[in-house]
Amino acid sequence: MVRLHDDQLDGTVDALRPVLDLPPAQRNRGIVVSARRVHRALGHSPARTSHLARELREEIAQYAPATPPATALPR
């Protein structure tokens, strides 16, 4: 968020890349909420119309949390 507020879009992407590359099983609620905050901030950023910002917003929009493991129903 700091990089985004400093108009460092490339730095924002670099900072967020490891998070976006996490496998779904490691995406806990806190991580997903933080990614969504960046998504919202990108929408209000002066860079929001840039190709890179649009791509990052789309990638974050597709970023899903881990799904809970299936449990067997009692018999």
N, CA, C and O atoms as CSV, one atom per row, in Angstrom:
chain,resi,resn,atom,element,x,y,z
A,1,MET,N,N,0.821,-1.180,0.000
A,1,MET,CA,C,0.000,0.000,0.000
A,1,MET,C,C,0.874,1.256,0.000
A,1,MET,O,O,0.547,2.245,-0.657
A,2,VAL,N,N,1.966,1.213,0.726
A,2,VAL,CA,C,2.864,2.370,0.767
A,2,VAL,C,C,3.403,2.663,-0.628
A,2,VAL,O,O,3.432,3.817,-1.058
A,3,ARG,N,N,3.819,1.644,-1.317
A,3,ARG,CA,C,4.343,1.840,-2.674
A,3,ARG,C,C,3.269,2.384,-3.598
A,3,ARG,O,O,3.550,3.247,-4.430
A,4,LEU,N,N,2.077,1.907,-3.469
A,4,LEU,CA,C,0.986,2.396,-4.313
A,4,LEU,C,C,0.712,3.871,-4.024
A,4,LEU,O,O,0.520,4.664,-4.947
A,5,HIS,N,N,0.696,4.233,-2.754
A,5,HIS,CA,C,0.453,5.628,-2.388
A,5,HIS,C,C,1.602,6.542,-2.795
A,5,HIS,O,O,1.420,7.752,-2.928
A,6,ASP,N,N,2.780,5.967,-2.991
A,6,ASP,CA,C,3.931,6.732,-3.487
A,6,ASP,C,C,4.011,6.705,-5.013
A,6,ASP,O,O,5.032,7.074,-5.595
A,7,ASP,N,N,2.936,6.268,-5.651
A,7,ASP,CA,C,2.863,6.172,-7.116
A,7,ASP,C,C,3.949,5.281,-7.706
A,7,ASP,O,O,4.478,5.561,-8.782
A,8,GLN,N,N,4.274,4.209,-6.995
A,8,GLN,CA,C,5.251,3.228,-7.466
A,8,GLN,C,C,4.502,1.957,-7.869
A,8,GLN,O,O,4.516,0.959,-7.149
A,9,LEU,N,N,3.860,2.011,-9.009
A,9,LEU,CA,C,3.048,0.874,-9.439
A,9,LEU,C,C,3.892,-0.379,-9.646
A,9,LEU,O,O,3.486,-1.473,-9.253
A,10,ASP,N,N,5.063,-0.226,-10.262
A,10,ASP,CA,C,5.940,-1.396,-10.438
A,10,ASP,C,C,6.341,-1.982,-9.090
A,10,ASP,O,O,6.389,-3.202,-8.930
A,11,GLY,N,N,6.624,-1.124,-8.127
A,11,GLY,CA,C,6.972,-1.589,-6.789
A,11,GLY,C,C,5.809,-2.281,-6.105
A,11,GLY,O,O,5.996,-3.232,-5.346
A,12,THR,N,N,4.609,-1.797,-6.376
A,12,THR,CA,C,3.407,-2.427,-5.824
A,12,THR,C,C,3.266,-3.844,-6.364
A,12,THR,O,O,2.986,-4.780,-5.615
A,13,VAL,N,N,3.460,-3.990,-7.663
A,13,VAL,CA,C,3.376,-5.317,-8.284
A,13,VAL,C,C,4.457,-6.230,-7.704
A,13,VAL,O,O,4.183,-7.385,-7.377
A,14,ASP,N,N,5.678,-5.718,-7.575
A,14,ASP,CA,C,6.770,-6.523,-7.021
A,14,ASP,C,C,6.471,-6.978,-5.592
A,14,ASP,O,O,6.771,-8.113,-5.223
A,15,ALA,N,N,5.884,-6.095,-4.797
A,15,ALA,CA,C,5.573,-6.443,-3.408
A,15,ALA,C,C,4.424,-7.441,-3.314
A,15,ALA,O,O,4.403,-8.287,-2.420
A,16,LEU,N,N,3.485,-7.344,-4.221
A,16,LEU,CA,C,2.308,-8.207,-4.174
A,16,LEU,C,C,2.510,-9.550,-4.865
A,16,LEU,O,O,1.778,-10.500,-4.588
A,17,ARG,N,N,3.479,-9.642,-5.748
A,17,ARG,CA,C,3.689,-10.870,-6.521
A,17,ARG,C,C,3.811,-12.123,-5.652
A,17,ARG,O,O,3.141,-13.113,-5.946
A,18,PRO,N,N,4.638,-12.133,-4.588
A,18,PRO,CA,C,4.724,-13.368,-3.782
A,18,PRO,C,C,3.379,-13.773,-3.168
A,18,PRO,O,O,3.099,-14.960,-3.002
A,19,VAL,N,N,2.563,-12.795,-2.838
A,19,VAL,CA,C,1.246,-13.085,-2.264
A,19,VAL,C,C,0.339,-13.699,-3.329
A,19,VAL,O,O,-0.340,-14.695,-3.080
A,20,LEU,N,N,0.336,-13.100,-4.505
A,20,LEU,CA,C,-0.532,-13.607,-5.574
A,20,LEU,C,C,-0.094,-14.985,-6.066
A,20,LEU,O,O,-0.900,-15.740,-6.611
A,21,ASP,N,N,1.175,-15.305,-5.873
A,21,ASP,CA,C,1.684,-16.609,-6.301
A,21,ASP,C,C,1.472,-17.721,-5.278
A,21,ASP,O,O,1.808,-18.875,-5.545
A,22,LEU,N,N,0.921,-17.389,-4.114
A,22,LEU,CA,C,0.666,-18.423,-3.105
A,22,LEU,C,C,-0.338,-19.441,-3.635
A,22,LEU,O,O,-1.311,-19.072,-4.292
A,23,PRO,N,N,-0.105,-20.714,-3.351
A,23,PRO,CA,C,-1.108,-21.710,-3.737
A,23,PRO,C,C,-2.395,-21.479,-2.928
A,23,PRO,O,O,-2.328,-21.001,-1.796
A,24,PRO,N,N,-3.533,-21.805,-3.481
A,24,PRO,CA,C,-4.803,-21.558,-2.788
A,24,PRO,C,C,-4.849,-22.074,-1.347
A,24,PRO,O,O,-5.478,-21.448,-0.494
A,25,ALA,N,N,-4.208,-23.179,-1.067
A,25,ALA,CA,C,-4.247,-23.735,0.290
A,25,ALA,C,C,-3.591,-22.826,1.324
A,25,ALA,O,O,-3.846,-22.967,2.520
A,26,GLN,N,N,-2.757,-21.905,0.881
A,26,GLN,CA,C,-2.064,-20.999,1.811
A,26,GLN,C,C,-2.697,-19.612,1.873
A,26,GLN,O,O,-2.178,-18.732,2.560
A,27,ARG,N,N,-3.781,-19.406,1.187
A,27,ARG,CA,C,-4.440,-18.103,1.145
A,27,ARG,C,C,-5.463,-18.005,2.267
A,27,ARG,O,O,-6.626,-18.371,2.102
A,28,ASN,N,N,-5.013,-17.509,3.399
A,28,ASN,CA,C,-5.943,-17.377,4.512
A,28,ASN,C,C,-6.743,-16.085,4.390
A,28,ASN,O,O,-6.474,-15.262,3.515
A,29,ARG,N,N,-7.693,-15.916,5.241
A,29,ARG,CA,C,-8.602,-14.769,5.165
A,29,ARG,C,C,-7.855,-13.442,5.222
A,29,ARG,O,O,-8.170,-12.524,4.465
A,30,GLY,N,N,-6.871,-13.329,6.109
A,30,GLY,CA,C,-6.117,-12.094,6.248
A,30,GLY,C,C,-5.383,-11.710,4.976
A,30,GLY,O,O,-5.338,-10.536,4.607
A,31,ILE,N,N,-4.816,-12.690,4.316
A,31,ILE,CA,C,-4.097,-12.444,3.064
A,31,ILE,C,C,-5.066,-11.981,1.980
A,31,ILE,O,O,-4.769,-11.045,1.239
A,32,VAL,N,N,-6.205,-12.625,1.887
A,32,VAL,CA,C,-7.192,-12.269,0.868
A,32,VAL,C,C,-7.749,-10.869,1.137
A,32,VAL,O,O,-7.914,-10.084,0.204
A,33,VAL,N,N,-8.036,-10.550,2.388
A,33,VAL,CA,C,-8.543,-9.218,2.739
A,33,VAL,C,C,-7.508,-8.152,2.383
A,33,VAL,O,O,-7.865,-7.100,1.851
A,34,SER,N,N,-6.251,-8.406,2.664
A,34,SER,CA,C,-5.199,-7.451,2.322
A,34,SER,C,C,-5.089,-7.244,0.815
A,34,SER,O,O,-4.925,-6.115,0.354
A,35,ALA,N,N,-5.178,-8.308,0.059
A,35,ALA,CA,C,-5.131,-8.195,-1.400
A,35,ALA,C,C,-6.309,-7.371,-1.906
A,35,ALA,O,O,-6.162,-6.582,-2.840
A,36,ARG,N,N,-7.461,-7.549,-1.301
A,36,ARG,CA,C,-8.645,-6.789,-1.721
A,36,ARG,C,C,-8.498,-5.302,-1.388
A,36,ARG,O,O,-9.028,-4.452,-2.104
A,37,ARG,N,N,-7.788,-4.988,-0.313
A,37,ARG,CA,C,-7.519,-3.583,0.016
A,37,ARG,C,C,-6.678,-2.937,-1.081
A,37,ARG,O,O,-6.932,-1.802,-1.484
A,38,VAL,N,N,-5.683,-3.666,-1.556
A,38,VAL,CA,C,-4.860,-3.160,-2.655
A,38,VAL,C,C,-5.732,-2.981,-3.895
A,38,VAL,O,O,-5.586,-1.994,-4.616
A,39,HIS,N,N,-6.620,-3.908,-4.147
A,39,HIS,CA,C,-7.532,-3.828,-5.289
A,39,HIS,C,C,-8.345,-2.531,-5.227
A,39,HIS,O,O,-8.445,-1.807,-6.218
A,40,ARG,N,N,-8.922,-2.246,-4.060
A,40,ARG,CA,C,-9.708,-1.019,-3.888
A,40,ARG,C,C,-8.843,0.223,-4.076
A,40,ARG,O,O,-9.247,1.173,-4.747
A,41,ALA,N,N,-7.654,0.210,-3.482
A,41,ALA,CA,C,-6.760,1.363,-3.592
A,41,ALA,C,C,-6.327,1.592,-5.036
A,41,ALA,O,O,-6.194,2.735,-5.474
A,42,LEU,N,N,-6.108,0.511,-5.771
A,42,LEU,CA,C,-5.755,0.643,-7.189
A,42,LEU,C,C,-6.872,1.333,-7.967
A,42,LEU,O,O,-6.604,2.092,-8.899
A,43,GLY,N,N,-8.095,1.079,-7.598
A,43,GLY,CA,C,-9.231,1.692,-8.266
A,43,GLY,C,C,-9.324,3.188,-8.057
A,43,GLY,O,O,-9.989,3.884,-8.824
A,44,HIS,N,N,-8.658,3.694,-7.016
A,44,HIS,CA,C,-8.658,5.123,-6.715
A,44,HIS,C,C,-7.322,5.781,-7.026
A,44,HIS,O,O,-7.167,6.992,-6.868
A,45,SER,N,N,-6.378,4.996,-7.460
A,45,SER,CA,C,-5.030,5.489,-7.748
A,45,SER,C,C,-5.016,6.297,-9.051
A,45,SER,O,O,-5.787,6.011,-9.967
A,46,PRO,N,N,-4.141,7.304,-9.135
A,46,PRO,CA,C,-3.984,8.016,-10.407
A,46,PRO,C,C,-3.562,7.075,-11.544
A,46,PRO,O,O,-3.814,7.366,-12.713
A,47,ALA,N,N,-2.930,5.960,-11.209
A,47,ALA,CA,C,-2.459,5.007,-12.220
A,47,ALA,C,C,-3.534,3.998,-12.619
A,47,ALA,O,O,-3.257,3.076,-13.385
A,48,ARG,N,N,-4.745,4.158,-12.115
A,48,ARG,CA,C,-5.795,3.138,-12.306
A,48,ARG,C,C,-6.096,2.813,-13.758
A,48,ARG,O,O,-6.561,1.713,-14.057
A,49,THR,N,N,-5.842,3.740,-14.663
A,49,THR,CA,C,-6.155,3.484,-16.067
A,49,THR,C,C,-4.998,2.852,-16.831
A,49,THR,O,O,-5.139,2.511,-18.005
A,50,SER,N,N,-3.859,2.696,-16.167
A,50,SER,CA,C,-2.715,2.095,-16.859
A,50,SER,C,C,-2.960,0.604,-17.090
A,50,SER,O,O,-3.713,-0.042,-16.362
A,51,HIS,N,N,-2.315,0.089,-18.101
A,51,HIS,CA,C,-2.447,-1.332,-18.443
A,51,HIS,C,C,-2.024,-2.208,-17.263
A,51,HIS,O,O,-2.700,-3.185,-16.940
A,52,LEU,N,N,-0.913,-1.861,-16.622
A,52,LEU,CA,C,-0.408,-2.653,-15.504
A,52,LEU,C,C,-1.391,-2.650,-14.334
A,52,LEU,O,O,-1.618,-3.692,-13.718
A,53,ALA,N,N,-1.967,-1.510,-14.026
A,53,ALA,CA,C,-2.934,-1.427,-12.923
A,53,ALA,C,C,-4.185,-2.254,-13.237
A,53,ALA,O,O,-4.716,-2.943,-12.366
A,54,ARG,N,N,-4.642,-2.177,-14.471
A,54,ARG,CA,C,-5.827,-2.965,-14.851
A,54,ARG,C,C,-5.549,-4.460,-14.765
A,54,ARG,O,O,-6.394,-5.227,-14.304
A,55,GLU,N,N,-4.361,-4.874,-15.209
A,55,GLU,CA,C,-3.997,-6.301,-15.112
A,55,GLU,C,C,-3.919,-6.754,-13.658
A,55,GLU,O,O,-4.403,-7.830,-13.308
A,56,LEU,N,N,-3.308,-5.926,-12.817
A,56,LEU,CA,C,-3.174,-6.285,-11.402
A,56,LEU,C,C,-4.541,-6.356,-10.734
A,56,LEU,O,O,-4.795,-7.271,-9.951
A,57,ARG,N,N,-5.416,-5.415,-11.028
A,57,ARG,CA,C,-6.764,-5.450,-10.454
A,57,ARG,C,C,-7.515,-6.707,-10.891
A,57,ARG,O,O,-8.232,-7.313,-10.094
A,58,GLU,N,N,-7.354,-7.094,-12.145
A,58,GLU,CA,C,-8.016,-8.304,-12.628
A,58,GLU,C,C,-7.468,-9.542,-11.922
A,58,GLU,O,O,-8.222,-10.438,-11.542
A,59,GLU,N,N,-6.157,-9.580,-11.752
A,59,GLU,CA,C,-5.545,-10.731,-11.076
A,59,GLU,C,C,-6.009,-10.812,-9.622
A,59,GLU,O,O,-6.287,-11.902,-9.120
A,60,ILE,N,N,-6.092,-9.685,-8.956
A,60,ILE,CA,C,-6.562,-9.675,-7.563
A,60,ILE,C,C,-8.031,-10.082,-7.509
A,60,ILE,O,O,-8.436,-10.803,-6.597
A,61,ALA,N,N,-8.828,-9.634,-8.464
A,61,ALA,CA,C,-10.247,-9.991,-8.491
A,61,ALA,C,C,-10.438,-11.501,-8.608
A,61,ALA,O,O,-11.413,-12.046,-8.090
A,62,GLN,N,N,-9.523,-12.171,-9.277
A,62,GLN,CA,C,-9.595,-13.625,-9.444
A,62,GLN,C,C,-8.976,-14.379,-8.266
A,62,GLN,O,O,-9.065,-15.605,-8.196
A,63,TYR,N,N,-8.355,-13.655,-7.352
A,63,TYR,CA,C,-7.633,-14.249,-6.228
A,63,TYR,C,C,-8.632,-14.780,-5.213
A,63,TYR,O,O,-9.350,-14.010,-4.575
A,64,ALA,N,N,-8.674,-16.070,-5.070
A,64,ALA,CA,C,-9.657,-16.696,-4.186
A,64,ALA,C,C,-8.982,-17.260,-2.942
A,64,ALA,O,O,-7.836,-17.706,-2.995
A,65,PRO,N,N,-9.695,-17.237,-1.831
A,65,PRO,CA,C,-9.143,-17.837,-0.609
A,65,PRO,C,C,-9.129,-19.355,-0.702
A,65,PRO,O,O,-9.732,-19.959,-1.589
A,66,ALA,N,N,-8.431,-19.934,0.228
A,66,ALA,CA,C,-8.404,-21.399,0.313
A,66,ALA,C,C,-9.813,-21.885,0.594
A,66,ALA,O,O,-10.567,-21.247,1.329
A,67,THR,N,N,-10.156,-22.997,0.015
A,67,THR,CA,C,-11.460,-23.587,0.320
A,67,THR,C,C,-11.281,-24.545,1.486
A,67,THR,O,O,-10.289,-25.270,1.559
A,68,PRO,N,N,-12.237,-24.544,2.386
A,68,PRO,CA,C,-12.093,-25.462,3.515
A,68,PRO,C,C,-12.118,-26.907,3.044
A,68,PRO,O,O,-12.809,-27.238,2.080
A,69,PRO,N,N,-11.364,-27.771,3.722
A,69,PRO,CA,C,-11.349,-29.176,3.306
A,69,PRO,C,C,-12.727,-29.800,3.470
A,69,PRO,O,O,-13.471,-29.472,4.395
A,70,ALA,N,N,-13.041,-30.680,2.580
A,70,ALA,CA,C,-14.323,-31.388,2.660
A,70,ALA,C,C,-14.290,-32.334,3.850
A,70,ALA,O,O,-13.286,-33.000,4.106
A,71,THR,N,N,-15.370,-32.380,4.549
A,71,THR,CA,C,-15.456,-33.293,5.697
A,71,THR,C,C,-16.550,-34.320,5.399
A,71,THR,O,O,-17.538,-34.038,4.722
A,72,ALA,N,N,-16.335,-35.485,5.919
A,72,ALA,CA,C,-17.309,-36.556,5.732
A,72,ALA,C,C,-18.548,-36.269,6.573
A,72,ALA,O,O,-18.446,-35.816,7.713
A,73,LEU,N,N,-19.688,-36.530,6.011
A,73,LEU,CA,C,-20.926,-36.356,6.756
A,73,LEU,C,C,-21.107,-37.528,7.702
A,73,LEU,O,O,-20.781,-38.662,7.351
A,74,PRO,N,N,-21.626,-37.272,8.903
A,74,PRO,CA,C,-21.863,-38.381,9.839
A,74,PRO,C,C,-22.927,-39.328,9.274
A,74,PRO,O,O,-23.836,-38.914,8.556
A,75,ARG,N,N,-22.789,-40.567,9.609
A,75,ARG,CA,C,-23.733,-41.588,9.131
A,75,ARG,C,C,-24.832,-41.801,10.119
A,75,ARG,O,O,-25.719,-42.623,9.889
